[in-house]
Amino acid sequence: MKQTLALLLKFAVTLGIFVAIFLEFGGGYAPVRTAELTAPGTFEAANPDYPGLVGRLRARVRGTPLPSPRVPLSLHDVCLAAAERPVFVRTADGSTRRFKPLRHCGEGGLVTVFARAADGSFTPVPLAEAPREAYFRLQGFQLVPAEPTELWAEIRSLRLGVFLPWFLAAMAIKLVGIFANVLRWQLLLRGQSIELGFGFLSRSYFVGRYFGIVTPSTMGLDAWRLYDTIRLTRRPVECTAVLVVERVLGLVGIFTVILVLLPFARDITQRQSLGELVAGTRWLLAATTLVGVLVLLQPAWFRGLLRLAPGGRARRFAASVIDSATAYSNRRGYLLLALLLAVVGQVTTTLMYFANAMSLATENVRASEVLLASAVMTVGTFIAPSASGEGVRELTFVWLLGAKAGAAKAFLIGHLGFWIEKIPLSVPGGLLLLLRRDPSLRALTREHLERVRREAEAPGSSVRSSASAPGC
């Protein structure tokens, strides 16, 4: 019951995120004096040199003066600046408010304003025909400061000759990462003296991805793989140990990728609050990565520290990690190669999202920034309680890249990852499950069959009892 309620809660959170993504709080229309639109100081844009939350706190502690949060713009430059950062207008009451440039910008720049009708409605009119008091559409609070119409406009503007090759490349890159993960799984099983074929494990992995379409994080994938290998080998302890070690390797891999990319994405780690937060934890990430590697290579060093773990649940988890890693004490080569494959798997995920950005013809962002956003997003999908990472994926990209690429395009970069991960690379797992008549027999190796034959020929044995022996 507790697990069912937790699952329902995660689905509710996911649904809530998607409902709230495009909800706008505040907003509306504000009057401006048309004659003042060309006056200096009427328009402003967010200052790209203004630090994020962490940078502002650091400046306050050090007593360092901060630059102005906004810089003035001319009417001619408003729409150009709006492609990269928020823009603001001075209203008739003297306040400065953020507005929605999509409602006002066109091919000639800022060409549209709104007029208020007698019934209180607002209708768009050309700037050249604007009344003495025109209205601007204000930007309220939104998790994603964009509208469905903006997303649709981005989709309609796609060029098939650009989108399709990069989209197919993204799928191919992710497929390479999937097979790297399967090979890592096979190596770790081999380290536990479990020999299973790469073909069988690949099919099982894709079936697990099929179950993972609607389950939080990697729950469906891990649950199916655990079930499939335990059912086949009758060795639950070893199969569970493999997945525990694999989780640690995955975290070490993704933290390593983040640490490598941080120095190359200074624009988002110095000016975006979420990016600054990630950069501010670099030493914690480095320490966690080092501890993870040491736990895997020298688990005995940490057994005495188990009593310091807070709470029985945390202590039991730490003990399971150490016990699982101990099984590889004499086979560290397997762990090192598995760690390398974990890094490869994480890198292919980041490259997939880079290909997504290229398919959308994204401008104003660097490759390193897209790669870092992808890595941070991966961590977010593990932490946040959402089904299959939905909502979290899109929000992470918007918060890290939205100011440079535009909220709508950043949203689509993340959302394309869902369609690649869950449709062409997960749905086929359901077909593989339907086509599997007897997975156990298909996965039997020659060693299994030889052992069954020897046991069957031994005195006092039977084929039936041999067939049900552990490991078959």
C-alpha positions, 0 to 999 in steps of 0.5 A: 500500500505504501509503495502504491501511494508513493507511485500515485503521488509521483504521478500526481506530481508529474501531472501537476508539473505539466498543468502548472507549466503553462499556467500564468499568475498575474500578467494581463495588460498595462497602459503605456503612453504611445508618444514615449515609446521612442524616449530613452529609458522606456524599454529595458532588458535583463543585464547579461552581466547581472549574477544569479542568486548565488552570485548575489549572495556571494557579492553581498557577503564580500561587499562587492557592488552589483551591476544594474539588473537591467540595461536600457534599450531603444525601440529598434533593439527591443525585439532583437534583445527579446530573442535572448533575454527578458525585456521590460517596458515603462508603463503609464504609472511609471513602473517598469514591467516585463512584457511578452515580446511575441505579442508585439514583435514582427518582421519589422521589430516592435510593430504591434500594440493593443487598444482597449475597446469599449467592452474592456477587451483588448485588440492588436493594432499596428504601432503606427495606428496606436491610440495615445494610450496603448497597452502591452501584454505583460508577462506574469509568473510561469514555470515556463515563460511561454505559451502553447502558441509559441511552441507551435510556432517553433514547431511550424518553423522547423526545416525538415532537412535540418530536423530529420538528420539531427533527430535520427542522429540523436536516436542513434547516439542514444542507442549506442549509450543503451548498448554501453549500459547493456555491456556494463550490466553483462560485465558486472554480472560476469564479475559475480560469476554469472554468464549471460549472453549479450543478446539476451541481456539486450532484449531484457534491457529493452523490455525493462525500458518498455516498463519504464515508460510510465514508472518514475526514474529507472524503477521499471527498468531496474525491476524488470532486469532484477526479475528477469535475471533472478528468475533465470539464475536463481541467484537473487543476492548476486543479481541485486548486488549488480544493480546496486553497484550499477547505481553507484557507477551511474552516479559517479559517471554523471558527476564526472561528466558534470565536473568536466563540463562545468569550466566550459559553460561559464555563461550559465554557471555564473548568470543562471541561478540553477547553474550557479547552484550546480557550480557552487556544489562542485567540491561536493560533487568531486568529493562524492565522486571520489568516495564512490570510486573508493567504495567500489575499489576499497569497500573494506575501508568504509565498513567501520563507518557504517555505524555513523550512517544516520537512520537504519534505512541509510545504514542498510543501504550503505551496507548493501553497497559495501557488501556488493562492492566487496564481491568485486575486490579481486576483479577490479578490472571489471569495475574500472571498465564498467565505470568507463562504460557508465561515463560513455552512457552518460556522455551519449545522453548529453550528446543526444540532447545536443543533437536535439538542439541542433535539430531545432536550429538553436542559436545563442547557446554553446555546445558545452552549455547544452551538454551541461544542462543535459547532465544536470537534467539527468540528475534532476530526473533521478531526484524529483518525484515525477513519472519518467522524468516528465516535466523535470526534463523540460523545466531544467532546460528552460531554467538553464537555457531559456534565457539564451535560447528562448523558453519555447525552444529550450522546452522543446530541446528537453521534450524531444528527449522524451519522444526519443527515449520513450517511443522508438527506444522503449516501445519496441521492448513491448514487442520483444516481450510479446515475442518471447515464448520461453525467455529462460530456455532462450537465455540458457548458455552452453555451460548451463546445458553441459551442467544439466547433462552431467547432473542428469547422467549422475547416479540417483539424479533425474532430468527433472531435478537437474532442470530445477537446480540453481542457476538454470 
